[in-house]
Every structure is written in C-alpha cells, then in structure tokens.
Amino acid sequence: MKLLLHTCCAPCSAAILEWLLANAIRPTLFFFNPNIYPFEEYEIRKNELKRYAQSLEIDFIDGDYDHERWLSLVKGLEDQPERGSRCLECFKMRLLATAQLAHEKGFTQIATTLASSRWKNLEQIAAAGNWAVSPFPEVEFWEKNWRKEGLSERRRILLLENGFYNQQYCGCEFSIKKAVI
C-alpha cells in the first residue's frame, strides 16, 4: 500500500501514525488545511506536525494555504453548525486536493486523520473521500474509523507524552465562535 495521509494536526495524527507504523504502513503526510484561521494558528499546527513527522522519519508534504479560496468555497455556509454542510464542503476541498496529489505522485490510497475527531461526522468524511477519489480510478479512499481499537485513548496519552499543542476548535473562524477556549 502506498498511502497518502491527509493530516490536520499532531494530536489527531500521532496515534494513527503509531498504528500505521506498527502495521508496516509508512505513509506520506499531506498537510492541506486552508480552512485554519488565523494564519498563526495554521503555522503552529503545521510546524507541530512537521516536527513530529521528522522525529518519526516520515515524509511530509506541505500543501497550499489559500484561505481566500476556502472562504469563497464555503460562502453562504458560515452559519452552518459543526457537522453541517460547511464541514462537508471543507472535507471535499481538502480530500480532493489529497486525491489529486495522490494521482500525480503515484499513491494508491488516501486516508485522513479527520476521521479521528469525535467532533467530525464520519459519514461526511467517507462521502467526501469517496467523492474525491472518483476522478482517479487508481486511487482508493480508505474509510478507516480511527476512533476505535483504543486509538482515541492512545491519542490522549501521546498528546501528553509529546507535549503537543492541543487546539480547542476545528480550525476555521466559524468554529471559533462555538468553541470553549
């Protein structure tokens, strides 16, 4: 399996990476999150994950930060709740970019760490992932529920062990309003 793993942050990625490596799967990480706001938050999350990937000697690809394009994509959906239609459009954008990169670089599968968060709708993620790979028949979306097999608990342990920065909102400015910071 040649896996391109879309990643959102170090806390959500750590247990997944540990599991993948323990199962002889060495992914390449793709950090593509133009939804994250403000830019300083984006940089903190990216650099934290990059540092962790380097410690594991895992390849890391830095995607574009085009927040204005993301804003235009979700225009009119600003007031949607978490797990609403704004989130679906956001997932589709990020996973399409992942599928396209996989196609260009010869990866056979994509997956996402978004499926580890209890705040995200797994059905939306699966729909977005399967939609994203549909133009690329050689690329498959791996619908793995990263919340099971003790990975949620392991996430908490690795967060503490590594002293990761742990954000309190998904990343977009519309979720900040709802977050308890």
DRENTITI-190977 format. One record per atom (N, C-alpha, C, O, CB): x, y, z. Coordinates in steps of 0.1 Angstrom, whole numbers, padded with zeros to 4 digits, always signed. Glycine has a CB too. Example, Ala and Ser with C-alpha at 12.3 -4.5 7.8 and 13.67 -1.06 7.14 Angstrom:
+0132-0057+0078
+0123-0045+0078
+0132-0033+0078
+0142-0033+0085
+0113-0045+0090
+0128-0022+0071
+0137-0011+0071
+0129+0000+0079
+0134+0011+0080
+0141-0006+0057
//
This chain:
+0008-0012+0000
+0000+0000+0000
+0009+0012+0000
+0018+0013+0008
-0010+0000+0012
+0006+0022-0009
+0013+0034-0009
+0003+0045-0005
-0006+0049-0013
+0019+0038-0024
+0004+0049+0008
-0007+0057+0014
-0003+0072+0015
+0008+0075+0020
-0010+0052+0028
-0011+0081+0011
-0010+0095+0013
-0020+0098+0024
-0033+0097+0021
-0012+0103+0000
-0016+0103+0035
-0024+0105+0046
-0026+0120+0048
-0017+0128+0051
-0018+0099+0059
-0039+0125+0046
-0042+0139+0048
-0042+0141+0063
-0048+0133+0071
-0056+0143+0042
-0035+0151+0068
-0033+0153+0082
-0038+0167+0086
-0036+0177+0078
-0019+0151+0087
-0044+0168+0098
-0049+0181+0102
-0040+0187+0114
-0039+0199+0115
-0063+0180+0107
-0034+0178+0122
-0027+0183+0133
-0019+0171+0140
-0022+0160+0137
-0036+0190+0144
-0010+0175+0148
-0002+0164+0155
-0010+0156+0165
-0009+0144+0165
+0010+0170+0163
-0019+0162+0173
-0027+0154+0183
-0036+0144+0175
-0037+0132+0180
-0035+0163+0191
-0042+0147+0164
-0050+0138+0157
-0042+0128+0149
-0048+0117+0146
-0060+0146+0148
-0030+0131+0146
-0022+0122+0138
-0014+0112+0146
-0011+0101+0140
-0013+0130+0130
-0010+0115+0158
+0000+0107+0165
-0003+0092+0167
+0004+0083+0163
+0003+0113+0178
-0015+0089+0172
-0019+0075+0174
-0021+0068+0161
-0018+0056+0160
-0032+0075+0182
-0026+0075+0151
-0028+0069+0138
-0014+0066+0132
-0013+0055+0126
-0035+0079+0128
-0005+0074+0133
+0009+0072+0128
+0015+0060+0135
+0021+0051+0129
+0018+0084+0129
+0013+0060+0148
+0018+0048+0156
+0012+0035+0151
+0019+0025+0149
+0016+0051+0171
-0001+0035+0149
-0008+0023+0145
-0003+0019+0131
-0001+0007+0128
-0023+0026+0144
-0002+0029+0122
+0002+0026+0108
+0016+0019+0108
+0018+0009+0102
+0002+0038+0099
+0025+0026+0115
+0039+0021+0116
+0039+0007+0122
+0047-0002+0117
+0048+0030+0123
+0031+0004+0132
+0031-0009+0139
+0025-0019+0129
+0028-0031+0131
+0022-0008+0151
+0018-0015+0119
+0012-0024+0109
+0019-0024+0096
+0014-0027+0085
-0003-0021+0107
+0032-0019+0096
+0041-0019+0085
+0036-0011+0073
+0038-0014+0062
+0043-0033+0080
+0029+0000+0077
+0025+0010+0067
+0032+0023+0070
+0030+0029+0080
+0009+0012+0067
+0040+0028+0060
+0047+0040+0062
+0041+0051+0053
+0044+0051+0041
+0062+0039+0059
+0032+0059+0058
+0025+0069+0049
+0034+0081+0046
+0044+0083+0052
+0012+0073+0056
+0030+0088+0037
+0035+0102+0034
+0024+0111+0039
+0012+0109+0036
+0039+0105+0019
+0028+0121+0047
+0018+0130+0053
+0016+0142+0043
+0025+0147+0037
+0022+0135+0067
+0003+0146+0042
+0000+0158+0034
-0008+0167+0043
-0019+0164+0047
-0009+0154+0021
-0002+0179+0046
-0008+0189+0054
-0015+0199+0045
-0008+0208+0039
+0002+0196+0064
-0028+0198+0043
-0035+0207+0034
-0048+0211+0042
-0057+0204+0042
-0039+0201+0020
-0047+0223+0047
-0058+0228+0056
-0060+0243+0055
-0057+0251+0064
-0054+0225+0071
-0065+0248+0043
-0067+0262+0041
-0078+0267+0049
-0081+0280+0049
-0069+0265+0026
-0085+0259+0056
-0096+0263+0065
-0091+0269+0078
-0099+0277+0084
-0105+0251+0068
-0079+0266+0082
-0074+0270+0095
-0072+0285+0096
-0066+0291+0086
-0061+0263+0098
-0077+0291+0106
-0077+0306+0108
-0074+0309+0123
-0079+0302+0132
-0090+0312+0103
-0066+0319+0126
-0058+0327+0117
-0046+0320+0112
-0043+0309+0116
-0055+0340+0125
-0038+0327+0104
-0026+0321+0098
-0016+0316+0109
-0010+0306+0107
-0019+0331+0089
-0015+0324+0120
-0006+0320+0131
-0010+0306+0136
-0002+0298+0139
-0007+0330+0142
-0023+0303+0137
-0028+0290+0142
-0024+0279+0132
-0020+0269+0135
-0044+0290+0143
-0026+0283+0119
-0022+0273+0108
-0007+0270+0110
-0003+0258+0109
-0024+0280+0094
+0002+0280+0112
+0016+0277+0113
+0019+0269+0125
+0028+0260+0124
+0023+0291+0113
+0013+0271+0136
+0015+0264+0148
+0012+0249+0146
+0020+0240+0149
+0007+0269+0160
+0000+0246+0140
-0004+0233+0138
+0005+0226+0128
+0009+0214+0130
-0019+0232+0133
+0009+0233+0117
+0017+0227+0107
+0031+0224+0113
+0036+0213+0111
+0019+0237+0095
+0037+0233+0120
+0050+0231+0125
+0051+0220+0136
+0061+0213+0136
+0056+0244+0131
+0041+0219+0144
+0040+0209+0154
+0039+0195+0147
+0046+0186+0151
+0027+0211+0163
+0031+0194+0137
+0030+0181+0130
+0043+0178+0122
+0048+0167+0122
+0018+0181+0120
+0049+0188+0116
+0061+0186+0108
+0072+0181+0118
+0080+0172+0114
+0066+0199+0102
+0073+0187+0130
+0083+0183+0139
+0081+0168+0143
+0091+0161+0144
+0083+0192+0152
+0069+0164+0145
+0066+0151+0149
+0069+0141+0138
+0075+0130+0140
+0051+0149+0153
+0066+0145+0125
+0069+0136+0114
+0084+0134+0112
+0088+0123+0109
+0063+0143+0101
+0091+0145+0114
+0106+0144+0113
+0111+0134+0124
+0121+0127+0121
+0112+0158+0115
+0106+0135+0136
+0110+0126+0147
+0108+0111+0143
+0115+0102+0148
+0104+0129+0160
+0098+0109+0135
+0094+0095+0131
+0100+0092+0117
+0099+0080+0112
+0079+0093+0130
+0107+0101+0111
+0113+0100+0098
+0102+0096+0087
+0104+0087+0079
+0124+0089+0098
+0091+0104+0088
+0080+0102+0079
+0080+0114+0069
+0082+0125+0074
+0067+0101+0086
+0079+0112+0056
+0078+0122+0046
+0066+0131+0049
+0055+0127+0053
+0078+0117+0032
+0068+0144+0047
+0058+0154+0049
+0057+0163+0037
+0067+0169+0033
+0062+0163+0062
+0045+0165+0032
+0043+0174+0021
+0034+0186+0026
+0023+0183+0032
+0036+0167+0009
+0039+0198+0024
+0031+0210+0028
+0023+0215+0017
+0028+0218+0006
+0041+0221+0033
+0010+0215+0019
+0000+0220+0009
-0001+0235+0009
+0005+0241+0018
-0013+0213+0010
-0008+0240+0000
-0010+0254-0001
-0019+0259+0010
-0028+0252+0014
-0017+0257-0015
-0017+0271+0014
-0026+0278+0023
-0033+0289+0015
-0027+0300+0014
-0018+0284+0036
-0044+0286+0010
-0052+0296+0003
-0065+0298+0010
-0076+0292+0006
-0054+0291-0012
-0065+0305+0021
-0077+0307+0029
-0088+0315+0021
-0100+0312+0023
-0073+0315+0041
-0084+0324+0013
-0094+0331+0005
-0102+0322-0004
-0114+0324-0006
-0087+0343-0004
-0095+0312-0010
-0102+0303-0019
-0112+0294-0010
-0123+0291-0014
-0092+0293-0026
-0107+0290+0002
-0116+0283+0011
-0128+0291+0015
-0139+0286+0015
-0108+0278+0023
-0126+0304+0018
-0137+0312+0022
-0147+0313+0010
-0159+0313+0013
-0132+0326+0025
-0142+0314-0002
-0152+0315-0013
-0159+0302-0015
-0171+0302-0019
-0144+0319-0026
-0153+0291-0012
-0160+0278-0013
-0171+0276-0003
-0181+0270-0006
-0149+0267-0011
-0169+0282+0009
-0180+0280+0019
-0189+0292+0021
-0197+0293+0030
-0173+0277+0033
-0187+0302+0012
-0196+0314+0012
-0211+0310+0012
-0215+0301+0005
-0193+0323+0000
-0218+0316+0022
-0232+0313+0024
-0234+0302+0034
-0246+0299+0038
-0238+0309+0011
-0224+0295+0038
-0225+0284+0048
-0219+0288+0062
-0217+0279+0070
-0218+0271+0043
-0215+0300+0063
-0209+0305+0075
-0216+0302+0088
-0210+0298+0098
-0206+0320+0074
-0229+0302+0088
-0237+0300+0100
-0241+0285+0102
-0249+0282+0111
-0249+0308+0099
-0237+0277+0093
-0240+0262+0095
-0233+0257+0108
-0222+0262+0111
-0235+0254+0082
-0239+0248+0115
-0233+0242+0127
-0222+0233+0123
-0220+0228+0112
-0244+0235+0135
-0214+0230+0133
-0204+0219+0132
-0211+0207+0127
-0222+0204+0132
-0196+0217+0145
-0205+0199+0118
-0211+0187+0112
-0221+0191+0101
-0228+0182+0097
-0216+0178+0122
-0223+0203+0098
-0232+0208+0088
-0226+0208+0074
-0216+0202+0072
-0238+0221+0092
-0233+0215+0065
-0229+0214+0051
-0216+0222+0049
-0209+0219+0039
-0240+0221+0042
-0212+0231+0057
-0199+0238+0056
-0188+0228+0058
-0178+0228+0050
-0198+0250+0066
-0190+0219+0068
-0179+0209+0070
-0178+0200+0058
-0167+0196+0055
-0182+0201+0083
-0189+0195+0053
-0188+0186+0041
-0181+0193+0030
-0172+0187+0024
-0202+0182+0037
-0184+0205+0027
-0177+0212+0016
-0162+0214+0019
-0153+0212+0010
-0183+0226+0013
-0159+0216+0031
-0145+0218+0036
-0137+0204+0034
-0126+0204+0029
-0144+0222+0051
-0144+0193+0038
-0138+0180+0037
-0135+0177+0022
-0125+0172+0018
-0147+0169+0043
-0145+0180+0014
-0144+0177-0001
-0132+0185-0007
-0125+0179-0015
-0157+0181-0008
-0131+0197-0003
-0119+0205-0009
-0106+0199-0005
-0097+0197-0013
-0120+0220-0004
-0105+0196+0008
-0092+0191+0013
-0089+0176+0008
-0077+0173+0005
-0092+0190+0028
-0099+0168+0007
-0097+0154+0002
-0095+0154-0013
-0088+0145-0018
-0108+0145+0007
-0102+0163-0020
-0099+0163-0035
-0085+0167-0037
-0078+0161-0046
-0109+0174-0041
-0079+0177-0030
-0065+0181-0032
-0056+0169-0028
-0046+0166-0035
-0062+0193-0023
-0060+0161-0018
-0052+0149-0014
-0053+0139-0026
-0043+0133-0029
-0058+0143-0001
-0065+0136-0031
-0066+0126-0042
-0059+0130-0054
-0053+0122-0061
-0081+0124-0045
-0059+0143-0057
-0052+0148-0069
-0037+0146-0067
-0030+0142-0077
-0056+0163-0071
-0032+0150-0055
-0018+0148-0053
-0014+0133-0053
-0004+0129-0059
-0014+0154-0039
-0023+0124-0048
-0020+0110-0048
-0019+0105-0063
-0010+0098-0066
-0031+0102-0041
-0028+0110-0071
-0028+0107-0085
-0015+0111-0092
-0009+0103-0099
-0040+0113-0092
-0011+0123-0089
+0001+0129-0095
+0014+0122-0091
+0023+0120-0098
+0002+0144-0092
+0014+0117-0078
+0026+0112-0072
+0026+0096-0072
+0036+0090-0067
+0028+0117-0058
+0016+0090-0077
+0015+0075-0077
+0011+0068-0064
+0015+0057-0062
+0029+0071-0081
+0004+0075-0056
-0001+0068-0044
-0014+0060-0048
-0021+0064-0057
-0005+0079-0032
-0016+0049-0041
-0027+0041-0044
-0039+0043-0035
-0050+0039-0038
-0023+0026-0044
-0036+0048-0023
-0047+0051-0013
-0045+0064-0006
-0034+0069-0005
-0047+0040-0003
-0056+0070-0002
-0056+0082+0006
-0065+0078+0019
-0074+0070+0018
-0061+0094-0001
-0062+0085+0029
-0069+0085+0042
-0068+0098+0048
-0060+0107+0044
-0065+0073+0051
-0075+0101+0059
-0074+0113+0066
-0075+0112+0081
-0083+0103+0086
-0085+0123+0061
-0068+0120+0088
-0068+0120+0102
-0081+0127+0107
-0084+0126+0119
-0056+0127+0108
-0088+0133+0099
-0101+0140+0103
-0110+0129+0109
-0119+0133+0117
-0108+0146+0091
-0109+0117+0105
-0118+0106+0109
-0114+0102+0124
-0120+0092+0129
-0117+0094+0100
-0105+0108+0130
-0102+0105+0144
-0109+0114+0154
-0110+0111+0166
-0087+0106+0146
-0114+0125+0149
-0120+0135+0158
-0135+0132+0161
-0143+0129+0152
-0120+0149+0152
-0138+0132+0174
-0152+0129+0178
-0161+0141+0174
-0173+0140+0174
-0153+0127+0193
-0155+0152+0170
-0163+0164+0166
-0167+0163+0151
-0175+0172+0146
-0155+0177+0168
-0162+0153+0144
-0164+0152+0129
-0174+0141+0126
-0174+0131+0134
-0151+0150+0121
-0182+0143+0116
-0191+0133+0111
-0185+0123+0102
-0180+0127+0091
-0204+0140+0105
-0184+0110+0106
-0177+0100+0098
-0184+0098+0085
-0177+0095+0075
-0176+0087+0106
-0197+0099+0084
-0204+0097+0071
-0200+0108+0061
-0199+0106+0050
-0219+0097+0074
-0199+0120+0067
-0195+0132+0058
-0181+0129+0053
-0178+0132+0041
-0196+0145+0065
-0172+0125+0061
-0158+0122+0057
-0157+0111+0047
-0150+0113+0037
-0149+0119+0070
-0165+0101+0049
-0165+0090+0039
-0171+0095+0026
-0165+0091+0015
-0173+0078+0044
-0181+0102+0026
-0187+0107+0014
-0178+0116+0007
-0176+0115-0006
-0201+0115+0017
-0171+0125+0014
-0161+0134+0008
-0149+0127+0002
-0145+0130-0009
-0156+0145+0018
-0144+0117+0009
-0133+0109+0005
-0136+0101-0008
-0128+0101-0017
-0128+0100+0016
-0148+0094-0008
-0151+0086-0019
-0154+0095-0031
-0151+0092-0043
-0164+0078-0016
-0160+0107-0029
-0163+0117-0040
-0149+0121-0045
-0148+0123-0058
-0171+0129-0035
-0140+0124-0037
-0127+0130-0041
-0119+0120-0050
-0112+0125-0059
-0119+0133-0028
-0119+0108-0047
-0111+0098-0055
-0119+0094-0068
-0112+0088-0077
-0108+0086-0047
-0131+0097-0069
-0139+0093-0081
-0133+0096-0094
-0134+0088-0104
-0153+0098-0080
-0126+0108-0096
-0120+0111-0109
-0107+0103-0111
-0101+0103-0122
-0117+0125-0110
-0102+0096-0101
-0089+0089-0102
-0091+0074-0098
-0089+0070-0087
-0079+0096-0092
-0094+0066-0108
-0097+0052-0106
-0086+0044-0099
-0088+0034-0093
-0101+0046-0118
-0073+0049-0100
-0062+0042-0094
-0060+0045-0080
-0052+0039-0073
-0049+0045-0102
-0068+0055-0075
-0066+0059-0061
-0079+0055-0053
-0090+0057-0058
-0064+0075-0060
-0077+0049-0041
-0088+0044-0033
-0088+0052-0020
-0078+0056-0015
-0087+0029-0030
-0100+0055-0015
-0102+0062-0002
-0103+0051+0008
-0112+0042+0007
-0114+0071-0002
-0095+0051+0018
-0095+0042+0029
-0104+0047+0040
-0101+0057+0047
-0081+0039+0035
-0116+0041+0042
-0126+0046+0052
-0123+0039+0065
-0130+0030+0069
-0140+0042+0047
-0112+0043+0072
-0108+0038+0085
-0114+0046+0096
-0112+0059+0096
-0093+0037+0086
-0121+0040+0105
-0126+0047+0117
-0114+0047+0127
-0112+0037+0134
-0139+0040+0123
-0107+0058+0128
-0095+0059+0137
-0099+0061+0151
-0090+0064+0160
-0087+0071+0132
-0112+0061+0155
-0116+0063+0169
-0116+0049+0176
-0117+0049+0189
-0130+0069+0169
-0116+0038+0169
-0117+0025+0175
-0103+0019+0178
-0093+0025+0176
-0125+0016+0166
-0103+0007+0183
-0091-0001+0186
-0082+0006+0196
-0070+0005+0196
-0083-0003+0173
-0088+0014+0205
-0081+0021+0215
-0073+0034+0211
-0065+0039+0218
-0071+0012+0221
-0075+0038+0198
-0068+0049+0193
-0072+0062+0199
-0063+0071+0200
-0070+0050+0178
-0084+0064+0203
-0088+0076+0210
-0081+0078+0223
-0076+0089+0226
-0103+0077+0212
-0080+0067+0231
-0072+0068+0244
-0058+0070+0241
-0051+0078+0248
-0075+0055+0252
-0052+0063+0231
-0038+0064+0228
-0035+0079+0223
-0024+0084+0226
-0034+0054+0217
-0044+0085+0216
-0043+0099+0212
-0040+0108+0224
-0031+0116+0225
-0055+0104+0204
-0049+0106+0235
-0047+0114+0247
-0034+0112+0254
-0027+0121+0258
-0058+0111+0257
-0029+0099+0254
-0016+0096+0260
-0005+0103+0252
+0004+0109+0258
-0014+0081+0261
-0005+0101+0239
+0006+0107+0231
+0006+0122+0231
+0016+0128+0230
+0004+0102+0216
-0006+0128+0232
-0007+0142+0233
+0001+0147+0246
+0009+0157+0245
-0022+0147+0234
-0001+0140+0257
+0006+0144+0269
+0021+0141+0268
+0029+0149+0272
+0000+0137+0281
+0024+0129+0264
+0038+0124+0263
+0047+0134+0254
+0058+0136+0257
+0039+0110+0258
+0041+0138+0243
+0048+0147+0234
+0046+0162+0236
+0053+0170+0230
+0044+0144+0220
+0038+0165+0246
+0036+0180+0249
+0030+0187+0237
+0034+0199+0235
+0048+0186+0253
+0022+0181+0229
+0016+0187+0217
+0008+0199+0220
+0001+0199+0231
+0008+0177+0208
+0008+0209+0212
-0001+0220+0212
-0015+0214+0209
-0016+0207+0199
+0002+0232+0202
-0025+0216+0217
-0038+0210+0215
-0048+0221+0214
-0053+0227+0223
-0042+0201+0227
-0053+0223+0201
-0062+0233+0198
-0076+0230+0204
-0079+0219+0207
-0063+0235+0183
-0084+0240+0205
-0097+0239+0211
-0109+0241+0201
-0120+0242+0205
-0099+0249+0222
-0105+0242+0188
-0116+0243+0178
-0110+0237+0165
-0098+0235+0164
-0119+0258+0175
-0119+0234+0156
-0115+0226+0144
-0105+0234+0136
-0096+0227+0130
-0127+0223+0135
-0106+0247+0135
-0096+0254+0127
-0102+0266+0120
-0095+0277+0119
-0090+0245+0117
-0114+0265+0116
-0120+0277+0108
-0126+0287+0118
-0129+0284+0129
-0131+0272+0099
-0126+0299+0113
-0131+0310+0121
-0146+0309+0125
-0150+0314+0135
-0129+0323+0114
-0153+0301+0118
-0167+0299+0121
-0169+0289+0133
-0179+0290+0140
-0175+0294+0109
-0159+0281+0135
-0160+0271+0146
-0154+0278+0159
-0157+0273+0170
-0152+0259+0143
-0147+0288+0158
-0141+0295+0170
-0153+0300+0178
-0153+0300+0191
-0132+0307+0166
-0163+0306+0172
-0175+0311+0179
-0182+0301+0188
-0187+0304+0198
-0185+0316+0168
-0181+0288+0184
-0188+0278+0191
-0179+0271+0201
-0183+0264+0210
-0193+0267+0181
-0166+0273+0200
-0156+0266+0209
-0155+0272+0222
-0158+0284+0224
-0142+0266+0202
-0151+0264+0232
-0149+0269+0245
-0134+0270+0246
-0127+0260+0247
-0154+0259+0256
-0129+0282+0246
-0114+0284+0246
-0110+0289+0260
-0098+0291+0262
-0110+0294+0235
//
